[in-house]
Amino acid sequence: MRLACPCCGERSLDEFTFLGDASVTRPDPSADDAAGAFHAYAYLRRNAAGPSDELWFHNTGCHAWLVVTRDTRTHEILGVRLAQDVALARTGNRKDVRETSA
Amino acid sequence: MPEAMLIETTPFARNKPIAVPGLVVAYRDGVTVASIAAYREKAVALSDLIEATYGVALPAPGRRVSSNAITLQWSGPGQWLAIAERGQRGGAVRDLEAELKPIVAGLAAVVDQSDARGIVAISGTRALNVLAKGVPIDLHERAFATGDVANTHASHIAITIARLDDTPTFELTMYRSYATSFTDWLRSATAEFVHTQPR
């Protein structure tokens, strides 16, 4: 399996580390239902047979976190995006996030 | 009690030279190195300022540029490595961190990496044969031209590799503590070439 890193181009799998499901977002710990929300965040997974978003880290490359869309049945890679861009699109332009390139 | 002494040594000082026909391994010592990390939305202003100061702008991702005064090497999103000779004509000593910090104040974080990196240049007709044993990316000039830079690994040791010319010459930058492991790998990778001439 090879991943096309948006920074580095296509690289072999041994440059990357897998983290897990990229579709979950950390809940607000001060919310009333925080305990239930954190249980779902930590443990509940769709485990889809098909396209699924995963977090990968380019650990011997550019050190960027990536959101990889992979078909779990065929290992086909349907897309690779910078996790930073995915997070920005989800939350709007947060002030604590730095831009990705010159 | 004898006075404690710290004796400066280079990353590759403990490694015996590698002598292989068709290959030149040159450990690069006496350099000043600093990392540059642009603050949010400051990369363009930073690049303009660097260009006004040194005559070369910050290189695009995957590229490296050099002027007489400085080499700038992309090292990640919004990050670069600046490299220069430490010793200057007339005996002056150059320190890139001290030099860059006031220039880019408010635009980027600058941290000295002079003693944190080991740099080695590998060149010659057999450079590609040797590097292909441990580096997983295509280093042929059609895929990796002069001035190209990549973060990858050599036998699982994280490196930044740049192609300097079409000899070919490659410059590899690694974390200093991996210098001995890297040289051990390089020695075994070159072993088959020791007693034969390149074709």
Interface residues (C-beta under 8 A of the other chain):
Chain A: C7 C8 G9 R11 S12 D14 E15 N59 T60 G61 C62 H63 A64 L82 K95 V97 R98 E99 T100 S101 A102
Chain B: A38 Y39 R40 E41 A43 V44 L46 S47 L58 A60 P61 G62 G76 P77 G78 P136 I137 A150 N151 T152 H153 H156 A158
